[in-house]
Amino acid sequence: MTINCAGKLIDLSIPKIMGILNITPDSFYDGGRYNSDKKILDHVEKMIIDGAIFIDIGAYSSRPGGVDIDENEELKRIIPAIELVNKKFPEIIISIDTFRSKVAEACLNSGASIINDISASQLDEKMMETIAKYNVPYIIMHMKGNPQNMMDKTNYDDMLQEMIKYFSKKINQAISYKINDIIIDPGFGFAKNIKQNYDLLNHLDLLKILDKPIMVGISRKSMIYKSLNSTPEEALNGTTVLNTVALIKGASILRVHDVKEANECIKLIGSLNKQL
C-alpha cells in the first residue's frame, strides 16, 4: 500500500511512524511542553532523527473531557507551528490533527500534506469536500459523539461489527468525493473503555477486511497506565509492548510520542517476519 503526500509516494507495506507534536496546554501527556519555537524545533528534530516519517501537529486537545476551543484559537496556535516546522524541515511530511474543515484548509495552504480527522467528517460535513479539493491523504478515525461526551457513548451490541460498518460507510463516502488515499484509525480511547480497547487491539486484524492502511494511536494512553496503576509518564514500556502487538495485528502507522522506541519495534518485528 502506498499513499501520495505532496508528490512523495510513501510505501506502507513497511510500517511507518507518525510523531506527535501537541501545541496545546492541556493534552493528557505533553500539554504545555512545546511552548516556544526552540522547544518545538528541538522536539521535531529529535523525532526525525529517531525515524519519524510524519509529524502530526495538533492544537485542539481531544482527550476525554478536553476544553473545547474555538476555530480562531486553534488556528492561532497551529499555523505558526506549521510554518516554523516547514521552514526548518521542508522535507518532513506534516499531518494535521483537526476535525474542522476551515482549519484543515488553512493548514494545507501553509504546508501540511495530510489531514487526521478524529471525527471522520461527523463534526464538520465540509471536511471531505476540503480533502478532495487538495487531494491529500485522509485519516478517518472511529469515534462516537465528541471529545466532551464520547465516554458516555461506550455501549455497543457488537463493537467490531459496528466499527466495520462505520468505516465501510465512511470509506464509500470518501471515495464518492474521489479521495484517493484513505487511512483508518480505530480510535483507541475514543468512546471505548479500557476493556473495549483491549478487545479492539486483540481483534485489530479484523479491520484488514477494509483493505486500507491502519493507524494505531495508543501511546501512553490510559488503557496502559491505568492497567498498570501508574501514570502517562511511566507508560513508555507498556506503550512499546502494545505497539508491538499492534504491528503483529497489522498496523501500518504507529502514532507515538516516543519515536525511537516505536522504530525499534518496527525493526524487530521486521527481523522476526524475515525468519518466518
C-alpha positions in Angstrom: 0.0 0.0 0.0 1.3 3.5 -0.9 -0.1 7.0 -0.2 0.8 10.2 -2.1 1.9 13.0 0.2 2.5 16.2 -1.8 4.1 14.1 -4.6 6.0 11.8 -2.3 4.9 8.1 -2.5 5.1 6.6 0.9 5.2 2.8 1.0 3.2 1.5 4.0 4.0 -2.2 3.4 6.7 -1.5 5.9 5.1 0.3 8.9 5.9 3.9 9.4 6.0 6.3 12.4 3.9 9.4 13.0 5.5 11.6 15.7 3.1 13.7 17.8 3.6 17.4 18.3 0.8 18.8 20.5 0.6 22.6 20.5 -1.9 22.5 23.4 -1.7 23.5 27.1 -3.9 20.6 28.2 -3.1 17.4 26.3 -3.0 14.4 28.7 0.7 13.7 28.5 2.6 16.6 26.9 0.3 19.5 27.3 2.2 22.8 27.5 5.5 21.2 26.9 6.3 22.7 23.5 5.5 26.4 24.2 8.4 28.0 22.4 9.9 27.9 18.9 13.1 26.3 20.2 11.3 23.5 22.1 9.1 22.8 19.0 12.1 22.6 16.6 14.2 20.6 19.1 11.4 18.0 19.5 10.7 17.7 15.8 14.4 17.4 15.0 14.7 14.5 17.6 11.6 12.8 16.1 13.0 13.0 12.6 16.4 11.7 13.7 14.7 8.8 15.6 12.8 7.8 12.5 9.5 9.7 12.1 8.2 9.9 8.6 5.2 12.1 9.5 4.8 14.8 12.1 1.2 15.1 13.4 0.6 18.6 14.7 -2.5 19.2 16.9 -3.8 22.4 18.5 -7.0 21.0 20.0 -6.9 18.6 22.9 -9.1 15.7 22.1 -8.6 13.9 25.4 -11.8 12.9 27.2 -13.4 16.0 28.7 -10.8 18.3 27.0 -11.5 22.0 26.8 -13.5 23.0 23.6 -11.6 25.9 22.0 -13.0 27.9 19.0 -11.7 27.8 15.5 -9.8 31.0 15.8 -7.8 29.8 18.8 -7.0 26.6 17.1 -5.7 28.5 14.0 -3.7 30.9 16.2 -1.9 28.0 17.8 -1.3 25.8 14.8 -0.4 27.9 11.8 2.8 29.4 13.3 3.9 25.9 14.3 3.4 24.5 10.7 5.3 27.4 9.2 8.1 27.0 11.7 8.5 23.3 11.1 8.1 23.6 7.4 10.7 26.2 7.1 13.3 24.3 9.2 12.5 20.8 7.9 11.0 21.2 4.4 11.3 17.5 3.6 9.2 16.3 6.5 5.5 15.3 5.9 3.2 17.3 8.1 -0.1 15.9 9.2 -2.7 18.0 10.9 -4.9 16.7 13.7 -8.2 18.6 13.3 -11.9 17.9 12.7 -12.6 21.4 11.3 -12.5 22.0 7.5 -11.5 25.6 7.7 -8.6 24.8 10.0 -7.7 21.9 7.6 -7.7 24.2 4.6 -5.6 26.9 6.2 -3.1 24.3 7.3 -2.9 22.7 3.8 -2.2 26.2 2.4 0.5 26.6 5.0 2.5 23.4 4.1 0.6 20.4 5.6 0.1 17.3 3.5 -2.2 15.0 5.5 -5.4 15.6 7.5 -6.0 13.4 10.6 -9.7 13.8 11.5 -10.9 12.2 14.8 -14.5 12.6 13.6 -14.2 11.3 10.0 -16.3 14.4 9.0 -19.0 13.7 11.5 -18.3 17.1 13.3 -17.8 19.0 10.0 -19.7 17.9 6.9 -17.4 20.0 4.7 -14.3 18.2 5.6 -14.4 15.6 2.8 -15.0 18.3 0.3 -11.9 20.1 1.5 -9.8 16.9 1.4 -10.9 16.2 -2.2 -10.1 19.8 -3.2 -6.5 19.4 -2.0 -6.2 15.7 -3.0 -4.3 14.8 0.2 -4.4 11.6 2.3 -7.3 11.5 4.8 -7.1 9.7 8.2 -10.5 8.8 9.4 -11.0 7.7 13.0 -13.8 5.9 14.7 -15.5 7.9 17.5 -19.0 8.4 18.7 -20.0 11.9 19.9 -17.3 14.4 20.6 -14.3 14.7 23.0 -16.5 16.2 25.6 -19.1 13.4 25.7 -17.6 10.4 24.0 -17.0 8.5 27.2 -20.8 8.5 27.7 -21.2 6.5 24.5 -19.4 3.3 25.1 -22.4 1.0 24.7 -22.2 -1.4 21.7 -24.0 -4.6 20.7 -21.0 -5.7 18.8 -18.2 -3.1 18.7 -16.1 -4.6 15.9 -19.1 -5.2 13.7 -20.3 -1.6 14.3 -16.8 -0.3 13.6 -16.5 -2.2 10.3 -19.9 -0.8 9.2 -18.9 2.7 10.2 -15.6 2.5 8.3 -17.3 1.0 5.3 -19.8 3.8 5.1 -17.0 6.5 5.6 -14.7 4.9 3.0 -17.5 4.8 0.5 -18.4 8.4 1.3 -14.7 9.4 0.8 -14.5 7.5 -2.5 -17.6 9.4 -3.7 -15.6 12.6 -3.2 -12.7 11.0 -5.2 -10.5 10.9 -2.2 -7.7 8.5 -3.2 -5.7 7.9 -0.1 -7.7 6.8 3.0 -6.2 5.6 6.3 -8.3 4.2 9.1 -7.7 4.7 12.8 -9.8 2.5 15.2 -9.7 5.3 17.8 -8.3 3.7 21.0 -9.8 5.5 24.0 -12.4 7.3 21.9 -15.9 6.2 23.0 -14.2 3.0 24.3 -13.5 1.9 27.8 -10.4 0.0 28.9 -11.8 -3.5 28.3 -13.1 -2.4 24.9 -9.7 -1.0 24.0 -8.1 -4.4 24.7 -10.8 -6.3 22.8 -10.2 -4.0 19.9 -6.4 -4.5 19.9 -6.9 -8.2 20.2 -9.1 -8.2 17.1 -7.4 -5.4 15.2 -6.6 -7.7 12.3 -10.3 -8.0 11.5 -10.1 -4.4 10.2 -7.9 -5.7 7.4 -11.1 -6.7 5.6 -11.5 -2.9 4.8 -8.3 -3.1 2.7 -7.0 0.2 4.0 -3.8 1.1 5.9 -4.5 1.0 9.7 -3.0 3.7 12.0 -2.8 2.9 15.7 -2.5 5.6 18.4 -2.1 4.1 21.9 0.9 6.0 23.0 0.9 6.5 26.8 -2.9 6.2 26.9 -5.0 5.3 30.0 -5.6 1.8 28.7 -1.9 1.3 29.5 -1.2 3.4 32.6 -4.5 2.6 34.4 -4.0 -1.1 33.8 -0.5 -0.8 35.4 -1.6 1.6 38.2 0.9 4.1 37.0 0.9 7.4 35.1 1.4 8.6 31.5 5.0 9.5 32.3 5.6 5.9 33.3 3.8 4.3 30.4 6.6 4.0 27.8 7.4 0.4 28.4 3.7 -0.5 28.2 3.3 1.5 25.0 6.2 -0.4 23.5 4.5 -3.7 24.3 1.2 -2.7 22.8 2.7 -1.1 19.8 4.4 -4.5 19.2 1.1 -6.2 19.4 -0.5 -3.7 17.0 2.3 -4.3 14.4 1.7 -8.1 14.6 -2.0 -7.4 14.2 -1.5 -5.4 11.0 -0.9 -1.7 11.9 0.8 0.3 9.1 1.4 3.5 11.0 2.2 4.0 14.7 1.2 7.4 16.0 3.5 8.0 19.0 5.2 10.4 21.5 8.3 8.3 21.6 9.7 7.7 18.1 12.9 5.9 18.8 11.2 3.1 20.8 8.5 2.7 18.2 11.1 2.5 15.4 12.9 -0.3 17.4 9.5 -2.2 17.5 9.2 -1.9 13.7 12.8 -3.1 13.1 12.5 -6.0 15.4 9.1 -7.2 14.0 10.7 -6.8 10.5 13.5 -9.1 11.6 11.1 -11.6 13.1 9.0 -11.7 9.9 12.0 -12.4 7.8 12.6 -15.5 9.9 9.0 -16.8 9.4 
